[in-house]
């Protein structure tokens, strides 16, 4: 099955959405709430919208205007941390590390008011130079956007007579269509000699069937004790959807923005000898959160007794990379040292 057919299959798997008219959301890093700090993630925040897109009731899941980028506060300004593949921010040339100054003449904020899919004026600073760009927002559910960005991310790189594939699953979902699409993408890449799995800024809910794409068996799964959260529960009785897992070397890119099910995927894959995790440590605090539906439109609270994974309490659970490679936002070059390190790791193993 071709990637173009896979794209059509994925894009048909939309959930029901309701409209928040006039809202633009550009995103933020999910791993912002630490244990012992603010116990709620606000429903109208960037994190809240993404959590709602994945976990809220279908009738309440919102579409909204956004540019397809995530940001975080850095020294008093919002800085771009990642860009969804083939979305407005990337198309107009916004880069990771850009400092966002103003949107339509007003000080930049992660959320703002727009009238629709109109051209905007976005002022930013890059390497001491001021630039003005005009991204046109899209109106989509954030999970749908991340699903499309996953498919847009698929690449293959030649290294002599070998090929290394690259994918960025921005959003993991237990929806059957999404799981099948994930499995088909991995199957399409089976002929590659190695795979870079980019989980930076990835989020979602891990299914045991995602793991079937990589694990030869289910014998060595992480053990959950205590109640856990919706993130940590695996449907262990679910039937495998793939007989033959991807058995080539894998490099997994992680950092503090790898959250939820994506963090658990990285943790589980790191148990395999053929997998090398590259990047920076994952902050797993969101594993403690649950969606509280009342009062509407919902909020996200920490569990009082969330339990533990492999005897590590969720509040203290971390995923450390096998190969520590920093990638500071202050880095001004267009190169990606974590990707380059992952590529070189695979070259040495294939």
Secondary structure by P-SEA (a helix, b strand, c coil): ccaaaaaaaaaacccbbbbbcccccccccccccccccccccccccaaaaaaaacccccccbbbbbbccbbbbbcccbbbbccccccccccccccccccccccccccccccbbbbccccbbbbbbccccbbbbbbbbbbbccaaaaaaaaaaaaccccccccbbbbbbbcccccccaaaaaaaaaaaaaaccccbbbbbcccbbbbbbcccccccccccccccccccccccccccccccccccccccccbbbbbbcccccaaaaaaaaaaaccccccccbbbbbcccccbbbbcccccbbbbbbcccccccccccccbbbbbcbbbbbcccccccccaaaaaaaaaaaacc
